[in-house]
């Protein structure tokens, strides 16, 4: 079984999130880690996987006189979170065959992928990588409808979590305020906290 052997971070309710960060290369087998995420989402999270996508932009024509130069977006990193796990994948460019496991995971019918402000991400996945998620939930829209508060639809991750949960965000604020001075463990801690917060929003609103 895949080991989430990265740091374990204690959340504000006393629970722990176990992490794993992977620099993906051609020899990396992602399937055991994705299976762990799927299993935890089913056992502990109403089949929800919280996701965040990170993109690189490549200018295909760098000549100064070409105002119509095309740009290409490619997926550079993926964060997947559940109640107890946080998986951060740093992806290669160009993609390797082992990323087919990730593609299949995205199209799974067994889980719902939940994210904040995800419309552009979904369009980029479809347009640049041919991936269409079968079940994706824009949490801001869901929160706005559930709470009868339209402004929630337009908030980012941190603000949405604060408005719904009213949790103390000082720990996350501290990491983000020193971002360029902090190391990989603190960046992973911030990723784990954000994923856990959005999971808690989903869990509360879907009761």
C-alpha positions as CSV (number, residue, x, y, z in Angstrom):
1,X,0.0,0.0,0.0
2,X,1.2,3.5,-0.8
3,X,2.7,5.3,2.2
4,X,1.8,8.9,2.9
5,X,5.1,9.3,4.7
6,X,5.4,13.1,4.5
7,X,4.7,15.3,7.6
8,X,1.5,14.9,9.5
9,X,-0.1,18.2,10.5
10,X,-2.6,18.7,13.3
11,X,-5.7,20.7,12.3
12,X,-7.7,23.1,14.5
13,X,-10.2,20.4,15.5
14,X,-7.5,18.0,16.8
15,X,-7.5,15.8,13.7
16,X,-4.4,15.1,11.6
17,X,-3.8,15.3,7.9
18,X,-1.1,13.0,6.5
19,X,0.8,14.3,3.5
20,X,2.8,13.1,0.5
21,X,4.6,15.3,-2.0
22,X,5.9,13.6,-5.2
23,X,8.1,14.9,-8.0
24,X,6.6,12.7,-10.7
25,X,9.0,11.1,-13.2
26,X,8.6,8.3,-15.7
27,X,9.3,5.6,-13.1
28,X,6.7,6.9,-10.6
29,X,3.7,4.6,-10.1
30,X,0.8,7.0,-9.1
31,X,-1.9,4.4,-8.9
32,X,-1.4,3.3,-5.2
33,X,-1.5,6.9,-4.0
34,X,-4.6,7.7,-6.1
35,X,-6.2,4.6,-4.7
36,X,-5.6,5.7,-1.2
37,X,-7.1,9.1,-1.9
38,X,-10.2,7.4,-3.4
39,X,-10.5,4.9,-0.6
40,X,-10.4,7.7,2.1
41,X,-12.9,9.8,0.2
42,X,-15.3,6.9,0.2
43,X,-14.7,5.8,3.8
44,X,-14.4,9.2,5.5
45,X,-15.6,11.9,3.1
46,X,-18.9,11.3,1.3
47,X,-17.0,10.4,-1.8
48,X,-15.5,13.9,-2.1
49,X,-12.0,14.7,-3.3
50,X,-10.9,18.3,-2.9
51,X,-8.7,19.4,-5.8
52,X,-6.6,22.3,-6.8
53,X,-4.7,22.6,-10.1
54,X,-1.7,24.7,-11.0
55,X,-0.7,25.7,-14.5
56,X,2.3,26.8,-16.4
57,X,2.0,29.1,-19.5
58,X,4.3,28.7,-22.4
59,X,4.6,31.4,-25.1
60,X,4.9,29.6,-28.4
61,X,6.3,32.6,-30.3
62,X,8.6,34.9,-28.4
63,X,9.2,37.4,-31.2
64,X,8.4,41.0,-30.1
65,X,6.6,41.9,-33.3
66,X,4.0,39.0,-33.1
67,X,1.1,40.4,-31.1
68,X,-1.0,37.3,-31.9
69,X,1.5,34.8,-30.4
70,X,-0.2,31.7,-29.1
71,X,0.2,30.5,-25.6
72,X,0.0,27.0,-24.3
73,X,-1.2,26.0,-20.9
74,X,0.0,22.8,-19.3
75,X,-0.8,21.2,-15.9
76,X,2.3,21.6,-13.6
77,X,0.9,20.4,-10.3
78,X,-2.1,18.8,-8.7
79,X,-3.2,18.8,-5.1
80,X,-5.8,16.2,-4.0
81,X,-7.2,16.3,-0.4
82,X,-9.6,14.3,1.7
83,X,-10.5,14.4,5.4
84,X,-7.2,12.7,6.4
85,X,-4.8,12.9,3.4
86,X,-3.2,15.5,1.2
87,X,-1.3,14.5,-2.0
88,X,0.8,17.0,-3.9
89,X,2.0,16.0,-7.4
90,X,4.5,18.0,-9.2
91,X,4.2,17.0,-12.9
92,X,6.7,16.8,-15.7
93,X,6.6,18.6,-19.0
94,X,6.0,16.9,-21.4
95,X,3.7,14.5,-19.6
96,X,4.7,10.8,-19.3
97,X,2.7,7.7,-19.8
98,X,2.3,7.2,-16.0
99,X,0.0,10.2,-15.9
100,X,-2.7,8.1,-17.7
101,X,-3.5,6.9,-14.1
102,X,-4.1,10.5,-13.1
103,X,-6.3,11.1,-16.2
104,X,-8.4,8.0,-15.4
105,X,-8.7,9.2,-11.8
106,X,-10.0,12.6,-12.9
107,X,-12.7,10.8,-14.9
108,X,-13.8,8.5,-12.1
109,X,-17.5,8.0,-11.5
110,X,-16.9,6.9,-8.0
111,X,-16.0,10.3,-6.4
112,X,-17.0,13.9,-6.7
113,X,-14.2,16.4,-7.3
114,X,-14.9,19.5,-5.3
115,X,-13.0,22.8,-5.8
116,X,-13.3,26.6,-5.5
117,X,-13.4,28.8,-8.7
118,X,-12.9,25.8,-10.9
119,X,-14.6,26.8,-14.2
120,X,-11.4,27.9,-15.8
121,X,-9.5,24.8,-14.6
122,X,-12.2,22.5,-16.0
123,X,-12.1,24.4,-19.4
124,X,-8.2,24.1,-19.5
125,X,-8.3,20.4,-18.6
126,X,-10.7,19.8,-21.5
127,X,-9.1,22.1,-24.0
128,X,-5.4,21.3,-23.3
129,X,-5.5,17.7,-22.1
130,X,-8.8,16.3,-23.3
131,X,-9.9,15.5,-19.7
132,X,-13.6,15.9,-18.8
133,X,-14.4,15.2,-15.1
134,X,-17.6,13.2,-14.8
135,X,-18.5,14.7,-11.5
136,X,-17.2,18.1,-10.4
137,X,-18.7,20.6,-7.9
138,X,-18.0,24.3,-7.8
139,X,-18.1,24.8,-4.0
140,X,-18.7,28.6,-4.1
141,X,-21.9,28.2,-6.1
142,X,-23.0,25.4,-3.9
143,X,-22.3,27.5,-0.8
144,X,-24.1,30.5,-2.2
145,X,-27.3,28.4,-2.8
146,X,-27.1,26.5,0.5
147,X,-26.7,29.6,2.6
148,X,-28.7,32.0,0.5
149,X,-25.7,34.3,0.3
150,X,-24.8,35.1,-3.4
151,X,-21.4,36.7,-2.6
152,X,-20.1,33.2,-1.5
153,X,-20.0,32.2,-5.1
154,X,-17.2,34.7,-5.9
155,X,-14.9,34.1,-2.9
156,X,-11.5,32.3,-3.0
157,X,-10.6,29.3,-0.9
158,X,-9.5,31.1,2.2
159,X,-12.3,33.7,2.3
160,X,-15.0,31.1,1.6
161,X,-13.7,28.8,4.4
162,X,-13.6,31.8,6.8
163,X,-17.1,32.9,5.9
164,X,-18.6,29.4,6.3
165,X,-16.6,28.0,9.1
166,X,-15.5,31.1,11.1
167,X,-12.2,29.3,11.9
168,X,-9.1,31.1,13.1
169,X,-6.9,31.6,10.0
170,X,-3.9,33.0,11.8
171,X,-1.8,29.9,11.2
172,X,-2.4,29.9,7.5
173,X,-1.9,33.7,7.5
174,X,1.5,33.3,9.2
175,X,2.7,30.8,6.6
176,X,1.4,32.9,3.6
177,X,2.9,36.1,5.0
178,X,6.4,34.5,5.0
179,X,6.0,32.4,1.9
180,X,9.3,33.3,0.2
181,X,11.2,32.6,3.4
182,X,9.6,29.3,4.3
183,X,10.6,25.8,3.2
184,X,8.8,23.0,1.5
185,X,7.4,21.5,4.7
186,X,5.6,24.8,5.5
187,X,4.3,25.0,1.9
188,X,3.0,21.5,2.3
189,X,1.4,22.5,5.6
190,X,-0.4,25.3,3.9
191,X,-1.6,23.0,1.2
192,X,-2.9,20.5,3.8
193,X,-4.7,23.2,5.8
194,X,-6.4,24.7,2.7
195,X,-7.5,21.2,1.5
196,X,-8.8,20.3,4.9
197,X,-10.7,23.7,5.2
198,X,-12.4,23.2,1.9
199,X,-13.3,19.6,2.9
200,X,-14.8,20.9,6.1
201,X,-16.9,23.5,4.1
202,X,-18.1,20.7,1.9
203,X,-18.9,18.5,4.8
204,X,-20.8,21.1,6.6
205,X,-22.8,22.3,3.6
206,X,-23.7,18.8,2.4
207,X,-25.2,17.6,5.7
